[in-house]
Amino acid sequence: ANANNQYDLMYSDRVIDRNKTNNGHSSVPLVFYHALSSIVFSTEKEDENVKYEITNLKLHGDFIQQADFNQNIVETTDLTSGVAMWEDFAAATTADFNPSFTSPVEVTTVPTQFTQKESALLLIPQAVPVNAAITVTYTKTTHPGTPDEKVMTNNATILLSDFAQENGNKINTWEMGKRYVYRIAFGQNKRIYFEPSTTDWIQESTLIHVIQ
């Protein structure tokens, strides 16, 4: 559940019959792929005169945490293999996944992704659990640095099933080799925008949800 304790699982295509006679000094083409799904977080704010700091964030719900990974190698005379897959999934169990930032994350007006060490969560590819949700704890400081400064601590929780892409489609499955970025954007009038998108590994369209 702690991002710092997680390991990435990667696999390569099977390379067959590489030898000096046939291939000389050419390199062996080992192409590696990600076998897991990656979830990270980013932030953004609209009003530069209001200070936001995220003090805690977690992903929680009933997740599949054990399954078998099968590279599904096909022994042929070429350089190809079968389609890798996850199978024999264990029953989902309740878990909290906590990104490992140890100090508050200050929100800026420029979309900023948490660093990988701080926030990357690696999960077995699976259908997004119906009760999966993000809970973020943050402070909001109005009139910072003035006699009128006021600091408020708030919590916001939203189900991942409420996120939708701009075209209305929803992400119902975390797929192998894809990275899902959930952006927490703080707007004026106490609005909080959650804008998940998939980047880095394989690009997906942005999803947006607004909390009034």
C-alpha positions in Angstrom: 0.0 0.0 0.0 3.0 2.3 0.4 4.3 3.6 -2.9 7.9 3.4 -1.7 7.6 -0.3 -1.1 6.2 -1.2 -4.5 8.1 -2.7 -7.4 7.4 -2.3 -11.1 6.9 -5.6 -12.9 8.2 -5.7 -16.5 8.6 -8.4 -19.1 10.3 -8.7 -22.5 9.5 -10.4 -25.7 11.1 -13.8 -26.1 14.2 -13.6 -28.3 15.0 -16.8 -30.1 18.1 -18.2 -31.9 20.5 -15.3 -31.7 24.0 -16.4 -32.4 27.3 -15.1 -33.8 27.0 -17.0 -37.1 23.5 -15.7 -38.0 23.6 -12.3 -36.3 27.2 -11.3 -36.1 27.8 -8.5 -33.5 24.3 -7.0 -33.7 22.5 -6.3 -30.5 19.8 -8.5 -29.0 16.5 -6.7 -29.2 15.1 -7.0 -25.6 11.9 -4.9 -25.5 10.4 -4.5 -22.1 6.8 -3.8 -21.2 4.9 -2.8 -18.1 2.8 -5.6 -16.6 1.0 -3.4 -14.1 -1.3 -0.4 -14.1 0.1 2.9 -12.7 -1.9 5.6 -10.9 -0.4 9.0 -10.1 -1.7 12.4 -9.1 -1.3 16.0 -10.1 -2.5 19.4 -8.9 -3.5 22.8 -10.2 -5.3 25.9 -8.9 -7.0 28.8 -10.6 -6.6 31.6 -8.1 -3.0 32.6 -7.4 -4.1 34.7 -4.4 -5.3 31.6 -2.5 -2.9 29.1 -1.1 -3.7 25.4 -1.2 -1.6 22.6 0.3 -2.4 18.9 0.1 -1.5 17.3 3.4 -2.8 13.7 2.8 -4.2 11.7 0.0 -5.2 8.1 -0.4 -6.9 5.8 -2.8 -9.3 3.4 -1.1 -11.7 0.6 -1.9 -12.0 -3.1 -2.5 -9.1 -4.1 -4.8 -7.7 -7.3 -6.4 -4.3 -7.6 -4.8 -3.3 -11.1 -5.9 -3.3 -12.7 -9.3 -1.1 -14.8 -11.6 0.9 -13.1 -14.5 1.3 -15.3 -17.6 3.7 -14.1 -20.2 2.1 -16.8 -22.4 5.2 -17.5 -24.4 4.8 -19.4 -27.7 7.8 -21.4 -28.6 8.3 -20.6 -32.3 11.3 -20.0 -34.5 10.7 -16.3 -34.9 11.1 -13.5 -32.3 7.5 -13.3 -31.2 5.7 -14.5 -28.2 2.1 -14.9 -27.1 -0.1 -12.2 -25.6 0.8 -11.6 -21.9 -2.1 -11.6 -19.5 -3.2 -11.7 -15.9 -5.3 -14.6 -14.7 -6.5 -16.5 -11.6 -7.5 -13.3 -9.7 -8.0 -13.6 -6.0 -11.0 -12.1 -4.4 -11.0 -8.3 -3.9 -10.1 -7.1 -0.4 -10.3 -3.7 1.2 -7.1 -1.6 1.1 -5.8 2.0 1.3 -3.1 3.0 -1.0 -1.1 6.0 0.3 1.2 8.1 -1.9 4.4 8.6 0.1 4.9 12.4 0.3 6.1 13.3 3.8 5.5 17.1 3.6 2.6 19.2 2.3 2.3 19.5 -1.5 1.8 23.1 -2.4 -0.6 23.6 -5.4 0.5 26.0 -8.1 -1.3 27.6 -11.1 0.7 25.3 -13.4 -0.5 21.6 -13.6 2.2 19.7 -11.6 2.4 16.0 -11.3 3.6 14.6 -8.0 7.0 12.9 -8.5 7.1 9.2 -9.1 8.7 8.5 -5.7 6.0 10.4 -4.0 2.9 9.2 -5.7 3.1 6.4 -8.2 0.8 3.5 -7.2 1.2 0.2 -9.0 -1.9 -2.1 -9.1 -2.8 -5.3 -10.8 -4.8 -4.5 -13.9 -8.5 -4.9 -13.1 -12.0 -3.5 -13.4 -12.1 -0.2 -11.4 -13.9 -1.2 -8.1 -17.3 0.3 -7.8 -16.4 1.7 -4.3 -12.9 2.9 -5.3 -12.5 6.6 -4.2 -9.9 9.3 -3.7 -9.9 11.2 -0.4 -7.7 14.3 -0.3 -7.0 16.4 2.8 -5.9 19.9 2.2 -5.5 23.4 3.7 -6.9 26.5 2.1 -5.3 29.8 3.1 -7.1 33.0 2.1 -5.2 36.4 2.2 -1.9 34.6 2.9 0.7 36.8 4.6 -1.7 39.5 5.7 -3.5 40.3 9.0 -6.7 38.8 7.4 -5.0 35.4 6.8 -7.4 32.5 7.4 -6.5 28.8 7.2 -9.1 26.1 6.7 -8.6 22.4 6.6 -10.9 20.4 4.4 -11.5 16.8 3.1 -12.9 15.8 -0.2 -13.9 12.3 -1.3 -15.1 11.3 -4.7 -15.8 7.9 -6.3 -13.7 7.1 -9.3 -16.9 5.9 -11.1 -18.0 9.5 -11.1 -15.2 10.6 -13.4 -15.9 11.0 -17.1 -14.0 12.0 -20.1 -15.0 15.1 -22.0 -17.0 13.0 -24.4 -18.9 11.4 -21.6 -17.1 8.0 -21.6 -15.8 6.6 -18.4 -12.8 4.5 -17.5 -14.1 1.2 -16.1 -10.9 -0.8 -16.3 -7.3 -0.1 -15.4 -5.3 -1.8 -18.2 -1.9 -3.3 -18.2 0.9 -0.8 -19.2 -1.3 2.3 -18.8 -0.7 5.2 -16.5 -3.7 7.1 -15.1 -3.1 10.6 -13.8 -5.7 12.1 -11.5 -5.5 15.9 -11.3 -6.9 17.7 -8.3 -7.6 21.2 -9.5 -8.8 23.8 -7.0 -10.9 26.6 -8.5 -12.7 29.7 -7.4 -15.9 29.6 -5.4 -14.7 26.5 -3.5 -14.8 24.3 -6.5 -12.6 21.3 -6.7 -12.0 19.7 -10.1 -10.8 16.1 -10.4 -9.3 15.6 -13.9 -7.8 12.1 -14.4 -6.0 11.4 -17.6 -3.7 8.7 -18.8 -0.2 9.8 -19.8 3.3 8.5 -20.1 2.8 4.8 -20.8 -0.2 4.9 -23.1 -2.2 8.1 -23.6 -5.9 8.2 -22.8 -8.3 11.1 -22.9 -8.8 13.4 -19.9 -11.7 12.7 -17.5 -13.2 15.5 -15.5 -15.4 15.7 -12.4 -16.5 18.9 -10.7 -17.4 19.2 -7.0 -19.4 22.3 -6.2 
